[in-house]
Amino acid sequence: MITVADRVTTSYIDRCLAGDRGLVHAMERARARFPAALGRSCGTQLLARPMFIAEAEMTACADALMQIFDLLASLPERLFDGDFGRYCRAINIDPGRAALIERFPGPPTLYGRADMYHDGTSLKLLEYNTDSVIGGTERAEISRLLLEVDAFRDFAAEQGLSYVHTGDRVARALRTAAEPVTGGEVPVVALVERDGGLPAYMHLVLSFQEMMRRLGLDVVLGEISELRSKAGRLYLHGKQIDVVLRYFGIEDITASAGAAEAVEPIFRAHEEGKVVLWTTMRSWQIFSKGCLALLSDNRSREVFSRQERNVIDNILPWTRRIIAGDRAVIEQCRGDRGALVLKPYGGYGGVGVVAGWKVSDREWKEALLEAARHGGHVAQRKVVPRNEPVVNPETGKVEPWSAVWDAYLTPDGYAGSRVRALPAGDHGVINMRSSSASRTAGVFCYPPRG
């Protein structure tokens, strides 16, 4: 049997192996309760059990993530004397994009998702999606419906398990953000994708829409060019909109003059207080993985307090920008190939990632030199995820899985978690689209032993 230090996981696995069929098949029984869109979205991608973590550990992690967010937002002041242009050049944000970010005053809104591995000691931050273009919030419904299964509900009550429903926190954030426009009435939310971008994600956004409807919010789905402006207000499919939940990125706007023109009515309505853009383009100030490298770099340490340095060191693996003038870092990376991952600043889903241990010395050298020539890449020290034991309902045997732990954040703080998992092994990147073997589940926290 695979053992872990987590007492709740150990208890769950032991009960499954002892013949508790209710727990073994709890996820399948939860699946039978899924509403239609959630079932189509992830019904075939369910891990056989949820993950468990100490409430104190998750609380401490969420506190650290909120501090990291604030530190990222402070980088232009701390490292570049408030010169936003210099800051943007350091992380490959071109002047056009920088101007678009600066159009929206104030700090970035605390909203996003941190992706982490648990290395057996603590959760380690791999990337921070500090933007409204995040997925997976609707997966909180898995945990809600799992608690409707008798066997799991009894286990949860016995262990004192709890979870935070991400969708509920997102709905609360959207309602609060809309108050200047609605005066406290229930807002109409438009989930707006780039033109041509909605079909690929329709199964996900329909599941999100379904969840929000259950939570009392009307979410209208559309693309940028489908919005209409009348007397400064925005309309989508005939409905007056209070909040634009932005699922288009800065690269979608700067791709062409036509795209910039199409999005202008949204920006003007937001600036005139007739709609709320959630979130503004200011989020892109800290979207780049280059920002994490600035936090991690030894040359930045003097601007942080001892407490801040401890937070950075405890949660963020060694991360460095790969730039042509920094020969020392490039040479260090060449020597540490087996322990490093090369990632593009703005990539997601594993696109453009090179795992050093999966390529030859020659290929690694070429990847580093290419990254240095063009800029826009970081090297990050590999984090080995611990094995997560799961009882296979079909075989009754324990199998090891590797998981990415997500932590969602809203202006109210920690907003829940989920995991994405693959059978344990050297997969490089765990991603729900990277393999048909990918699985997902919720996360439950347990209190200290009474």
Secondary structure by P-SEA (a helix, b strand, c coil): ccccccaaaaaaaaaaaaccccccaaaaaaaaaccaaaaaccccccccbbbbbbaaaaaaaaaaaaaaaaaaaaccccccccaaaaaaaaacccaaaaaaaaccccccccbbbbbbbccccbbbbccccccccccccccaaaaaaaaacaaaaaaaaaabbbbbcaaaaaaaaaaaaacccccccbbbbbbcccccccccaaaaaaaaaaaaaaabbbbbbbccccccccccccccccccccccccccccccccccaaaaaaaaaaaaaaaaccccccccccccccccaaaaaaaacccccccccaaaaaaaaaccccccccccccaaaaaaaaaacccbbbbcccccccccccccccccaaaaaaaaaaaaacccbbbbcbbbbcbbbbbcccccbbbbbbbbbbbbbcccccccbbbbbccccccccccccccccbbbbbbbbbcccc
